[in-house]
Amino acid sequence: MYRLDQKLARIRAGQYTRNDFIIADAKDGDMGPSMTSCGPKRQKDGSWSRHYTRPEFLENIRAVVEQDIVDIMLTSASNMEALTDMGVFRGSAVKPAIRANDTTDVWVCRGATYAKQPSRAFRSASLSRVATGTIDPAPGAPITGTDLGLYSITFNNDLDHDYHALEAFADFRDDAARNNFKYFLEVFNPNVDSGIDPELQPHYVNDVMMRCLAGVMKADRPQFLKIPYNGAKALDELASYDPSVIVGVLGGGAGTTRDCFELLYQAEKYGARVALFGRKINLAEDPLAMVRFMREVASGSILPGEAVKAYHGSLQKDGIAPHRDLSADNAVTEAVLKAEQTK
């Protein structure tokens, strides 16, 4: 059994402790920004001249899996296949997961404007291929890849686009059920002007997310949710609404190291039980050290400000130049985090 399954079981049984907080590394950017998502190949002095190649990126993922701290490694289907062939997940407690769809608002390739248009549903990955390696698996076929994926929807208060997004979600659920495939549901904030009062937008996202699940039976429901952190009030409202629904937050931009730890801390405090961070890990000076301190913050053994100081101490010990000096890196810069920031 993967560590994820054990933690989900304890959370659902009402036995949650902070050690059960689930951390996922989202390394699925090749289905969004594509090549640049592998991140700059940074030297210890901070200089870099190119991005990581795909083989180098796969080795970076291997290092995180072998570190054995994160609970989920989220990748594209093709990278999951390559990692499986490399034996990365053999005997590992880290659950592999794939991005099961790629709506147009994540198509943020260089020079492209797709992401500035209302999101449209789209899906590249074949669930049967991902799960069993075949297009038409026999009943009871063993899992050769993974049976867990991320499905994403972006609502824009636009009847036609949102209607088609929900039709695609229904088709996905049917496909997932036929392939015994589990998923977690990501709902982004609107990617274009939705006409909704900014003060109401977090609650609009809560409403449309729970509305779209109201007609879905337990067998077809997501394992957990993944949403932007829209502040303590909105998160508490969502996490309190239905205790059977496990709520998680996404990381967003890289930000400062304090932003990363502060988001983790506040999300847990106001009801989240999962964090899925991508750029906050991948663009860190030392991703493995970042993951190590994320785990400590989530478990409550260290406060965000102290974790930033400890992280900088780790960088100094290993001769790695930080992006910012300690004072700047220990500042909360994301507006949504400032109201509840720790001392």
C-alpha positions as CSV (number, residue, x, y, z in Angstrom):
1,M,0.0,0.0,0.0
2,Y,1.3,3.5,-0.9
3,R,1.8,6.0,1.9
4,L,-0.9,8.1,0.2
5,D,-3.5,5.4,0.7
6,Q,-2.7,5.1,4.4
7,K,-3.0,8.8,4.9
8,L,-6.3,9.1,3.0
9,A,-7.7,6.2,5.1
10,R,-6.7,8.0,8.4
11,I,-8.1,11.3,7.2
12,R,-11.4,9.7,6.1
13,A,-11.6,7.8,9.5
14,G,-11.3,11.1,11.4
15,Q,-7.9,10.1,12.7
16,Y,-5.9,12.9,11.0
17,T,-2.8,14.2,12.6
18,R,-0.4,16.8,11.0
19,N,1.9,14.0,10.0
20,D,-0.8,12.8,7.7
21,F,-0.8,16.0,5.6
22,I,-0.2,14.9,2.0
23,I,2.5,16.6,-0.1
24,A,2.6,16.1,-3.8
25,D,5.3,17.2,-6.2
26,A,3.6,18.5,-9.4
27,K,6.1,17.9,-12.2
28,D,3.6,17.8,-15.0
29,G,4.6,21.1,-16.6
30,D,5.5,19.5,-19.9
31,M,1.7,19.5,-20.5
32,G,1.6,23.2,-19.9
33,P,4.6,25.5,-20.5
34,S,6.3,22.5,-22.1
35,M,10.1,22.6,-22.5
36,T,10.8,25.5,-20.1
37,S,8.9,23.8,-17.3
38,C,11.9,21.5,-16.7
39,G,13.4,24.6,-15.1
40,P,16.8,26.3,-15.5
41,K,19.9,24.1,-15.0
42,R,21.2,26.2,-12.2
43,Q,24.8,26.0,-11.0
44,K,25.7,26.4,-7.3
45,D,26.7,30.1,-7.9
46,G,23.2,30.8,-9.3
47,S,24.2,31.1,-12.9
48,W,22.5,29.1,-15.7
49,S,22.6,29.0,-19.5
50,R,19.9,26.6,-20.5
51,H,16.9,24.6,-19.2
52,Y,17.2,21.0,-18.2
53,T,16.7,18.4,-20.9
54,R,14.0,15.8,-20.5
55,P,16.5,13.0,-19.5
56,E,18.0,15.4,-16.9
57,F,14.5,16.3,-15.7
58,L,13.6,12.7,-15.3
59,E,16.7,12.2,-13.1
60,N,15.6,15.2,-11.0
61,I,12.3,13.5,-10.5
62,R,14.0,10.2,-9.6
63,A,15.9,12.1,-6.8
64,V,12.7,13.4,-5.3
65,V,11.1,10.0,-5.4
66,E,14.1,8.3,-3.8
67,Q,14.2,11.0,-1.1
68,D,10.9,9.4,-0.1
69,I,9.2,12.4,1.6
70,V,6.5,13.5,-0.9
71,D,3.4,11.3,-1.1
72,I,2.5,11.8,-4.8
73,M,4.7,12.4,-7.9
74,L,2.5,14.0,-10.5
75,T,3.9,13.9,-14.1
76,S,2.7,13.7,-17.7
77,A,1.6,10.2,-18.9
78,S,4.7,10.0,-21.1
79,N,7.1,10.8,-18.3
80,M,5.3,8.4,-15.9
81,E,5.9,5.7,-18.5
82,A,9.6,6.6,-18.8
83,L,10.0,6.7,-15.1
84,T,8.3,3.4,-14.7
85,D,10.6,1.9,-17.4
86,M,13.6,3.3,-15.4
87,G,12.4,1.5,-12.3
88,V,11.9,4.7,-10.3
89,F,8.7,3.6,-8.7
90,R,9.7,0.0,-8.1
91,G,9.2,-0.7,-4.3
92,S,8.5,3.0,-3.7
93,A,6.0,4.4,-1.2
94,V,5.5,7.4,-3.5
95,K,2.4,7.1,-5.6
96,P,2.8,8.0,-9.3
97,A,0.0,10.1,-10.8
98,I,-0.5,11.6,-14.2
99,R,-2.2,14.7,-15.5
100,A,-5.3,13.2,-17.1
101,N,-6.4,16.2,-19.1
102,D,-4.8,19.4,-20.4
103,T,-7.4,22.2,-20.7
104,T,-6.4,25.1,-23.0
105,D,-5.7,27.5,-20.2
106,V,-2.5,25.5,-19.3
107,W,-1.2,25.8,-22.9
108,V,1.2,28.6,-21.9
109,C,4.0,28.0,-24.5
110,R,6.3,30.8,-25.4
111,G,4.6,33.3,-27.7
112,A,1.2,31.6,-27.4
113,T,-2.0,33.3,-26.3
114,Y,-4.2,30.2,-25.7
115,A,-4.2,30.8,-22.0
116,K,-5.7,34.2,-22.4
117,Q,-8.8,32.8,-23.9
118,P,-11.7,31.0,-22.0
119,S,-10.6,27.6,-21.0
120,R,-11.8,24.7,-23.2
121,A,-11.8,21.0,-22.2
122,F,-9.1,18.8,-23.8
123,R,-7.6,15.4,-22.9
124,S,-4.4,13.8,-24.3
125,A,-3.9,10.9,-22.0
126,S,-5.5,7.5,-22.6
127,L,-6.6,6.1,-19.2
128,S,-6.4,2.5,-20.3
129,R,-2.9,2.9,-21.7
130,V,-1.8,4.7,-18.5
131,A,-3.3,2.1,-16.2
132,T,-2.7,-1.2,-18.0
133,G,-0.5,-0.4,-21.1
134,T,-3.3,-1.6,-23.4
135,I,-6.1,0.2,-25.2
136,D,-8.7,-2.5,-24.5
137,P,-7.7,-4.2,-21.2
138,A,-9.2,-7.5,-20.1
139,P,-11.3,-7.5,-16.9
140,G,-9.0,-7.5,-13.9
141,A,-5.9,-6.5,-15.9
142,P,-3.0,-5.6,-13.5
143,I,-1.9,-2.0,-13.2
144,T,1.4,-1.5,-15.1
145,G,1.5,2.3,-14.8
146,T,-0.8,4.1,-12.4
147,D,-4.4,4.2,-11.6
148,L,-4.4,7.8,-10.3
149,G,-4.6,11.1,-12.2
150,L,-5.4,14.8,-12.0
151,Y,-8.5,16.1,-13.8
152,S,-8.8,19.9,-14.1
153,I,-11.6,22.3,-14.8
154,T,-11.6,26.1,-15.1
155,F,-15.0,27.7,-14.7
156,N,-15.4,31.2,-16.2
157,N,-19.1,32.0,-15.5
158,D,-19.5,31.5,-19.3
159,L,-22.5,29.2,-20.0
160,D,-21.3,27.6,-23.3
161,H,-17.7,27.0,-22.2
162,D,-18.6,25.8,-18.7
163,Y,-21.4,23.6,-20.1
164,H,-18.9,21.9,-22.4
165,A,-16.4,21.6,-19.6
166,L,-19.0,19.7,-17.5
167,E,-19.9,17.4,-20.4
168,A,-16.2,16.5,-20.8
169,F,-16.0,15.9,-17.1
170,A,-18.9,13.5,-17.3
171,D,-17.2,11.7,-20.2
172,F,-14.0,11.5,-18.2
173,R,-15.8,10.0,-15.1
174,D,-17.3,7.3,-17.3
175,D,-13.9,6.5,-18.8
176,A,-12.3,6.4,-15.4
177,A,-15.0,4.1,-14.0
178,R,-14.5,1.7,-16.9
179,N,-10.8,1.6,-16.3
180,N,-11.0,1.5,-12.5
181,F,-9.1,4.8,-12.5
182,K,-9.1,7.2,-9.6
183,Y,-8.6,10.9,-9.9
184,F,-8.3,14.2,-7.9
185,L,-10.1,17.3,-9.2
186,E,-8.4,20.6,-9.7
187,V,-10.5,23.7,-10.1
188,F,-8.6,26.9,-11.1
189,N,-9.8,30.4,-10.6
190,P,-11.3,31.9,-13.8
191,N,-8.6,32.4,-16.4
192,V,-10.4,35.4,-18.1
193,D,-12.6,38.2,-16.8
194,S,-15.6,36.4,-15.5
195,G,-17.6,39.5,-14.6
196,I,-17.7,38.3,-10.9
197,D,-16.9,40.7,-8.1
198,P,-13.3,39.8,-6.9
199,E,-14.6,39.6,-3.4
200,L,-17.1,36.9,-4.4
201,Q,-14.8,35.0,-6.8
202,P,-13.4,32.6,-4.1
203,H,-16.9,31.7,-3.1
204,Y,-18.0,31.4,-6.8
205,V,-15.2,28.8,-7.2
206,N,-16.4,27.0,-4.0
207,D,-20.0,27.0,-5.3
208,V,-19.3,25.8,-8.8
209,M,-16.9,23.1,-7.6
210,M,-19.4,21.6,-5.1
211,R,-22.3,22.1,-7.5
212,C,-20.6,20.0,-10.2
213,L,-20.1,17.2,-7.6
214,A,-23.6,17.3,-6.2
215,G,-24.9,14.9,-8.8
216,V,-21.9,12.5,-8.6
217,M,-22.2,9.3,-6.6
218,K,-19.4,8.2,-4.2
219,A,-17.9,5.7,-6.6
220,D,-17.3,8.5,-9.2
221,R,-16.1,11.2,-6.8
222,P,-12.6,12.5,-6.7
223,Q,-10.1,11.3,-4.1
224,F,-9.6,14.9,-3.1
225,L,-9.8,18.5,-4.5
226,K,-7.0,20.8,-5.6
227,I,-7.8,24.6,-5.6
228,P,-6.0,27.9,-5.4
229,Y,-5.6,29.2,-1.9
230,N,-8.1,32.1,-2.0
231,G,-7.7,33.0,1.7
232,A,-8.6,31.6,5.1
233,K,-12.3,32.4,4.9
234,A,-12.9,30.7,1.5
235,L,-10.8,27.6,2.4
236,D,-12.4,27.2,5.8
237,E,-15.9,27.5,4.1
238,L,-15.0,24.7,1.6
239,A,-13.2,22.4,4.1
240,S,-16.1,22.7,6.6
241,Y,-18.9,22.2,4.1
242,D,-18.6,18.5,3.7
243,P,-16.2,16.5,5.9
244,S,-16.3,13.6,3.4
245,V,-14.5,15.9,0.9
246,I,-10.7,16.2,1.3
247,V,-9.4,19.6,0.2
248,G,-6.0,20.4,-1.2
249,V,-4.3,23.5,-2.4
250,L,-2.0,24.2,-5.4
251,G,1.2,26.1,-5.2
252,G,0.9,28.8,-7.9
253,G,4.1,30.8,-8.7
254,A,7.5,30.3,-7.2
255,G,7.4,33.3,-4.9
256,T,9.7,33.6,-1.9
257,T,10.7,30.7,0.2
258,R,8.5,32.2,3.0
259,D,5.5,32.3,0.6
260,C,6.0,28.5,0.1
261,F,6.1,27.7,3.8
262,E,3.5,30.2,4.7
263,L,1.0,28.8,2.2
264,L,1.6,25.3,3.5
265,Y,1.1,26.4,7.1
266,Q,-2.0,28.5,6.4
267,A,-3.6,25.9,4.2
268,E,-3.2,23.2,6.8
269,K,-4.5,25.5,9.6
270,Y,-7.7,26.3,7.7
271,G,-8.6,22.8,6.7
272,A,-6.5,21.6,3.7
273,R,-5.1,18.2,4.0
274,V,-3.1,18.1,0.7
275,A,-0.6,20.5,-1.0
276,L,0.4,20.0,-4.6
277,F,3.4,22.3,-5.3
278,G,5.2,22.5,-8.6
279,R,7.2,25.6,-9.3
280,K,7.7,26.2,-5.5
281,I,9.8,23.0,-5.5
282,N,11.2,22.9,-9.1
283,L,12.5,26.4,-9.1
284,A,14.0,26.3,-5.6
285,E,17.8,26.6,-5.3
286,D,17.8,23.1,-3.7
287,P,14.5,21.2,-4.4
288,L,15.3,18.4,-2.0
289,A,16.0,20.7,0.9
290,M,12.9,22.6,0.1
291,V,10.8,19.4,0.2
292,R,12.5,18.4,3.5
293,F,11.5,21.7,5.2
294,M,8.0,21.6,3.6
295,R,7.5,18.3,5.4
296,E,8.6,19.9,8.7
297,V,6.3,22.9,8.3
298,A,3.3,20.6,7.4
299,S,4.0,18.4,10.4
300,G,4.1,21.4,12.7
301,S,7.7,20.8,13.9
302,I,8.8,24.3,12.7
303,L,7.1,27.6,11.9
304,P,7.4,29.2,8.4
305,G,9.9,31.9,9.4
306,E,12.1,29.5,11.2
307,A,12.0,27.1,8.3
308,V,13.2,29.8,5.9
309,K,16.2,30.5,8.2
310,A,17.0,26.8,8.4
311,Y,16.7,26.4,4.6
312,H,19.2,29.2,4.1
313,G,21.5,27.6,6.6
314,S,21.3,24.4,4.5
315,L,22.1,26.3,1.3
316,Q,25.1,27.9,3.0
317,K,26.3,24.6,4.3
318,D,26.2,23.2,0.7
319,G,27.7,26.2,-0.9
320,I,24.6,27.1,-2.9
321,A,23.9,30.8,-3.6
322,P,20.3,31.8,-2.7
323,H,18.1,33.7,-5.1
324,R,17.6,36.3,-2.5
325,D,19.2,37.3,0.8
326,L,17.6,35.9,3.9
327,S,15.7,39.0,4.8
328,A,14.1,39.3,1.3
329,D,13.4,35.6,1.2
330,N,11.7,35.6,4.6
331,A,9.1,38.1,3.4
332,V,5.6,37.2,2.5
333,T,4.9,38.7,-0.9
334,E,1.7,37.0,-2.0
335,A,-1.2,39.3,-1.1
336,V,-3.6,36.4,-0.2
337,L,-1.2,35.2,2.5
338,K,-0.5,38.5,4.3
339,A,-3.7,38.8,6.4
340,E,-2.9,35.5,8.3
341,Q,0.9,35.4,8.1
342,T,2.7,34.0,11.1
343,K,5.0,36.0,13.3
